[in-house]
Amino acid sequence: MHIFFSCPFCFIVLFFSRLDERPPSIHKLPPDRTPHVIFTGFNSIIVQEYMKKLYVLGGEVAESSAKCTHLVAAKVIRTVKFLVSLPTVQNIVTSEWLEQSFRAQYFLDPRRFPLRDAEAEVEFNFNLEESMRKAQTRRIFQGLHFYITPGICPSLSTMRTIASAGDGRLLPKQPSWQQVFDHQRGKSLPEIVIISCSNDLHLCKNYFAHSIDVHNGEFILTGMITQKLDYETYPFL
């Protein structure tokens, strides 16, 4: 039995998916027109197939969020990739951008395929397009110093990565309540924000005793996605 492919590039992807090799590109794009893509919110098998189609069209997988031009996402999802890409990525699109580009055999205008997630925008009270614009105009945590207690969830390294992407500075040692107080009151000193979790509240007794707010991780996570500093919603009482 003979199997015929109406699209020769579909055959390329299927053939190389068996060999688990990078397929050849049908286009040689100049560097300034080459999409550098990060995928988030998909399982690994789907990502592998998307990567093959990306390579066939002449695109590349981005080495880091700083070099990412296109973030392909299934929905608004607060992964590290999604959050740290906000300040630098040019386009946040659905997978339809890649699928339809593959059918057309060249990269289509990503502005035709913006990610829309009404449910997430209602849940977090934000607009994704506006958040991107704000993030790329001024980093949300610029001018803030964070101390994050070690038991935080997501992990300490994850929270540090996200805070740093928003231009927050991370303190290596726990500051005394007096230091935090001085920084909050001193006009020439950067503000110190304490981030903790329920299991680490014993580390924060001196802050509570001196009426210094301790916030949970949502200050950073929701702050990054909404591009708003919310001091009212997330402090432990």
Secondary structure, DSSP 8 states (H G I E B T S, - for coil): -----SSHHHHHHHHHHHHT-----S----GGG--EEEEESS-HHHHHHHHHHHHHTT-EE-SSGGG-SEEEESS----HHHHHHTTT-SEEE-THHHHHHHHHTS---GGGSB---HHHHHHHT--HHHHHHHHHHS-TTTTEEEEE-TT-SS-HHHHHHHHHHTT-EE-SS---HHHHHHHHH-TTS-EEEEE--GGGGGGGHHHHHTT--EE-THHHHHHHHHT---TTTSB--
